[in-house]
């Protein structure tokens, strides 16, 4: 099957939502000269995917923003802006990292709007046109999903503005989530279940949005909005399950390596490759011909002496993995896919291969490192590479996996007073990890006990995958004094949390250039 790695060429874009003046380059294509043929429509939707790839997207900044604010990860980076991202200590004047993401995702929104404004008028295959429009709705929904989730009150730009200048007011958080829901709903009605089942130039393309991906994110949006709609979310998650095309991979670790990408567990993932494009890093702005399609996540999170070690697991998550033994009295095997550590302390485990050496051999002479914890998930330790210092990882970022569908569906059942029915879906995830039957070890849980259990299950299953802080916020833990105290004990970075800082600041440049914009509270 073809793996789609998107390069934006010939497509104009505006980076943000500010008023601008642009002059037309007579050597470049414009909207007036583009959008004529079926090939233009395909190039346009391909470009809409590409804002997932630069530094502000999933190359580096988005994982950092998602991971470092959870209690499963910490940052001791020497770069203050990265360090402060996880400590809720950013200011709106320095736009590094969070501001780059804001700009990158509005770039993506504009590319989607160009498709939605122009493709309906192109004379082309009707079924292909529907799929392209569906993908544009999906991608716009995904970009706004991140923008609303990160920044709260953001402008909703739904058409291509005139280049001469424009201003769009900030929407409420609820309006933002309603737009996300609208886009994913449109996408789910137009996208195929699998691209192997269609005819056309996109047949067998891997990496394109599917019906299952749209329904999965639609369900998540119903959970994330200010007043969660558990019934609506459950309907979407059940529909994904009923497609009968997703399942759990037998080996949990295979979800985070360059091998086994786009597997049966993956509902949607961002496509990276060392073999596509050039060798330059795509930091941001207008795409350049020499840009590669690689990720810098691996070097950013890498263990000490293999990369920059800007992100590390917390001791509390390490302890959480050791709370419950498997049916064979072993440690939860997911820890070996998630954390680099001196695993000989778990005496039943072999010494873990690490790049071209082992943890024990690499750090034996340095007691501080020998007793430290490092990230293993999404690292290239198994591919024969010596380290991550070339900055070029080809590992796809898995945005949503089938295990997430199962656990969110269980959560929805519990919130609808069907706690007993939630057990079976949680157990599918536990069984892969070799954990005992939950109905036996913790029978007849109350609704609140099941909430706490699901929080534990999600923490272990999705550690370092960017889910934890989103869960903490939507569960209301930041507004619960007892829960916040627990978070502070688990991760001291929460000591600098202040109400309102569950959102990132709106970049000051956007406020300066758009009359009426206001900053998020707490900044």
Secondary structure, DSSP 8 states (H G I E B T S, - for coil): -EE------S----SSSS-------TTS--TTTS--SHHHHHHHHHHHHGGGTSIIIIITHHHHHHHTTSTTEE---SSHHHHHHTTT---TT--TTHHHHHHHHHHHHHHHHHHHHHGGGS-S-HHHHHHHHHHHHHHHHHHHHHHHHHHSS-B---S---TT-----B--HHHHHHHHHHHHHHHHHHS-S-GGG--STTTTEESS--HHHHHHHHHHHHHHSSS--HHHHHHHHHHHHHT------SSGGGGSSSTTTT-TTEEEEE--EEEEE-SB---SSS--TTBEE-BSHHHHH--BTTB----EE-HHHHHHHTSS-BTTS---THHHHHEES-GGGSTTS---EETTEEHHHHHTT-HHHHT--EE-TT--TTTT-S-STT--B---EEEEEHHHHHHHHHHHHHHTT-HHHHHHHHHHHHHHTTB--HHHHSTT--HHHHHHHHHHHHHHHTTTTT-HHHHHHHTTGGG-HHHHHHHHHH-GGGGG--TTTTS----HHHHHHSTT----TT-
